[in-house]
């Protein structure tokens, strides 16, 4: 029997002052697990334990870095002045180290939304912390539902993303206030929105290293399913 690839999924974390006692809670949208199961993978959640990064990567075949609800205040993600929630700082430091190490090891990486923004930072890019403030017409990127499409993205010919999905354009969901308008030297743009926002990047020369600003785990289109299938195939043992 063929072994199902094991995909490590990073969760969000939140301090709940109404807990009894007040404490941190891990959580992640179950749609990530559903999508991976639908395309033939087994998913496990990876707690934010930086000392265990290599153990995690020895265990899994691929890495899915998910999105999160915390909005960053500066282009390099944190002010570093003690005003950010401690648990969010821990999460992003963990995910940054985990993703960097996975890329070094040439393991398959798919990064979504906040994960995409982090991939962009790791490869030398910067974040636009408020698209709507930067340009009022960018406000529409904060759509109403993950379950419906909001706008089109244009895939860049010759990129891994275009080859895997077999598409030149996609209608995608859009639920983000922050975004990217330029990449760093370590990545290339693989999709743009029609109004100039970067919607996907990839790291050339790697087994699979793609980030999307939108949430393809909802599998609203056949090309998005092919993206997940391609990720899982690249993760295969």
N, C-alpha and C positions, 0 to 999 in steps of 0.2 A: 504494500500500500504506500502511495506517495505521501511524504510528510508535508503537512500544511505549514507554510512559513509562519513563524511567530513574529508578530509586530508589537514592539513596545510603544505605548501611547502615554504621552505626558498629560497629567491632569492639572487643572487649576487648583488654587488653594485660597481659602478665605478665613479670616478670623471672625468667629461668631461671638460677640459679646453677650448674646442671649442664650448661649449654651449653658448647660449645667454640669460641670463648670464651664466658664468661657474658654474656648479653645479653637484651634485650627481645624478646618474640615477640608478634605480633598473632594473634588467633584469634576466630572467630565461629561459632556453630552454623549448619551448612549448612541447617538447616530453614528459616531466614529466607530464604535464596536460593531454596529449593525452593518455598516458599509464594508468593513473589512471581512466580516463573516460572509457577506453576500458574494464576495469575489474570491473566497477560498482561503482566507487567512485566519489564524487564531491570534487574538489580541490580549495583551496583558497591560495593566497599568503600572507605571514606574514612579514610585514615590520620590520626592526631591531629596535624595541622599547622594551628595556629590562624591563621597568616598566610595560609592558602589558603582560608579559610572562604567568602569571597565567590566565589572561583573555583569551588569545589565547588558552591555553590548556583546559580551560572550554568550549570553543567554538568547538574545533576540536575533532575528535575521534582518529586520528593517525597523525604522524609527519613524513614527508619526508625531510631529510636534504640533499640538493643537492651539486654538485661539483662546483668548481670555477676555474678561470684561473690564480689566483695569486700564484706564487711559493714561498714557505717559505724558509728562509735562515739558520735556525737552527732547531735541532730536536724538540724543544718545541714550534715551529711554528713562534715565533717572537724574534727578537734581543732585543726588549724593549729598544731601544736606539733612538727612534724617526725617524728612517729611513724608516719605513714601511708606506704605504699609510694609512692615518687616517681612511678612509672608510672601508678598509680591516680589520683593527684592530677592529673597531666597529662591523663589521659583525661577526668575529670569537668569540668575547666576547659574543655577543648576542646568537649565535648558541650554544656555549658551555654552557651558562646558561640555554638556552631553552632545549637542549638535556638532560642535567643533571636533570632538573626538570621533564621532561617527563618520564625519567627512574625512578625517585623517585616515581612518581605517577603511575607507571606501565602502562603507555599508550604505544601503539604500535609505534615503531620507526624503520624506514628504512633509513639508511645513505649510501650515494653513493659518491665514489671518494673522494673529499675533506671532505665530511661528514664522510666517513669511517675513514679517517685519524684523524679527530677530535674525533670520538668515541674511536679510539685506544688510543689517548692521555688521554681522560677522564678516561679510564679504566686502566691507568698506563703504556701504551706502549710509544714508541718513533718513530719518523719519520726518514727515510733515505732521506735526502734532495735532493740527486742526485743519482739515481740508476746507471746511466751510469758511473759516476765517481767512485762509490763504486766498481762496477764490470762492465767492458766493455760489457760483454754478456747480461747484464740487459737492455741495450739500446733499445732492441726490444719492451720493454713495451710501448714505445712512438710510437704507431702505426699511420697509415695514416688516418683512418676514423672510426667514431663511428658506421658506418653502415656495417662494415665488421669485422669478427672475426680475431684475431691475434695469439692466442695461447690457449692451453688447461689449465683448472684448475681441480685439483683433490679435490672433496668434501670429508670431513672427516666423516666417518661412525659414526652414532649415534648422529650427531648434528641436530639441528632444521633445518638448511638449507638443509641438505641431505634429511631429512624426508619430508619437504615441496615440494622440487623440484622433489623428486623421482629419482634423478640422482646420479651417482658416478663420472662422469666427465662432463665438459662443455667446449665448444668452446666459448670464450668470446672476445668482443672488448677490446682494450687496448690503452688508450691515456693519460698516466701519466708519468711524469718525476720523481716524488717522490714516495715513497712507504714505506712498513712496512716489517720487517723480523722477528719480535718477538712481542708478545703481553705482556701486563701487567697482574697483578693478577686478574683484574676484568672482564676479557673476555677470551674466548677460540677461537682458530683458527677453522674455519669451512671450509676453502678452501685454497689450496696452488697452486701456479704455479709450473710447472715441474722444474724450476730452483731455487726454494726456496724462492720466494717472497710470503708473506701472501696476499691472494686475498679476504678473507672474515673472519669476526669475529662475535661473538654473545655473549650476556650476558646471562648466564644460569639463569633459575628460573624466567624469566620475561615473560610477555604476548607475546611479540614479540619485540626483540631488535637485529637486524642484520645489519651489514655494509658490503658493497661490494666495492672493489677497481674498478671493471669494472662498466659499465653503463647498467644495466639490463632494464632501461626504454625504450630502443630501441626494446625490445621484439624480439630478433633475434632467440630465441629458445622457445620451449614449456616449458622447466623447468623455464626459466625466467618469462614467463607468470604466471606459478604456484607460483613463488615467489611473484609477485605483487598481485595475487589473495589471497595468504595466508596472506599477509600484510593487505589487505583490509578486509578480513574476521576477522582477529584478532582485527581490529579497530572497528568492528561492534558494534552497540548499543544493 
